[in-house]
Amino acid sequence: MNQLKKKGYMMVRLNKDEDDMLNGKYGKGTQTAMKIQVAIAEAFDAPYMVPISKAHVALSNQEADLWFVEKLVSQGAKCRVRPTVNPSFNWKQMKKITTLAQEDEEIVKRTDRAYRKIGALMTYDCTPYLQLNVPKVNEVIAYSESSATPFVNSIYGAKTNRESAQSALCAAVTGVVPYYGYLDKKNRKGQVLVNVLAEMKSDFDFQLLGYVTPLKVGFKIPVFNFKNKIDKKLFSNASLMNLGAQMNTSGNVAIYHILGVTPEAKTFEDAFQSENVPEIINITQADLDSVRDKISAPLGKIDFALFGCPHLTFEQIESVVDIISGKKLAVPLFIMSSDPTRRLCEQMGLLKIIRDAGGEIISNTCMDQPCWKFLYGKKGVTDSPKCAYYTRRRKMEFVITDLENAAYSALKGEVTDDY
Ligand code: F3S
């Protein structure tokens, strides 16, 4: 029996297999991962563990991330549930664009080797929920990554806590997670009704709505109620991924509901699990406009355009191609997307159009990586507040505007609001 349990310190109940993992029967690496899972269970008073069927690890390609995965690998850990992983940077592609520092290339290669060895699927994509790792309703999973966790909880009705890269990796190794938080239906109920009075016209409005919401409601679970009639097509994958990504940039929101749209919010009663609405707030067009003014660099000349935080979908890339097709870009355009989407773009002729205009689709790459050093100190345009937020520490500056205007801006070399 485990020493902690013997001394009465451990409250979580483990089955035989879980107990064996904790006692080292499956090797030191699995034991370390299980110890961490048990510590999380104890911290959250979880009564037992539950099996997972999917995992996504927000690999960051930074020192702490590498240290942890290499430690597990050196102890012989192997994933029971193979996780997909977040982007780092595509060194082969980036080498054609810039000169990489040797230490940056070394860390990305070591990270790749370690995650491969532990049994991860090297998808390098921050939108795994759109392809390759798509859960079903009520499926218990372990997802890290800021746009992924809210998307799988809210849109699919799958069940995950807001895992860190490390806890998601431990879940992948052990195949279980502690039962607490958002795995329990009662913790998934709406905590504040958010009446959206702003006119929602494009997926960019969902970026701003996502950024504003936690600033107004804190970390409560929002239930969005769109007061103006919205074309159902606007609830696209792009809009919903943007909404979640931005809520986890200005805040920390693992699940949200949209009345009449998401599976756990068919009615008010469903969404709040009661007839009572605990709190109501309004979000207006002025709220969206003022947050954009606050987080965006001033309009004007730009040096480059960077889209795809989170990775652009095929449809989003198509909308950019419609604008730049047959023209020449005034500044370099980098579009980040998943490898399957890039391949599809190549097959459909979109990649050629982008290249002919002077742009490129970069796969497997995140904008918060050292491969973009050649853009430090410069000013770009993006459609993503998250992109602008994270790159501040890298001394990059961004004008934030909708994707269409951002594409026109890349053609002009300047961002204006009258396109
Ligand atoms: Fe994806 Fe990196 Fe942005 S993981 S969401 S491109 S910060």
Residues whose N, C-alpha, C, O or C-beta is under 5 A from the ligand:
A	BS01	F3S	N86 C126 G308 C309 P310 H311 T365 C366 M367 D368
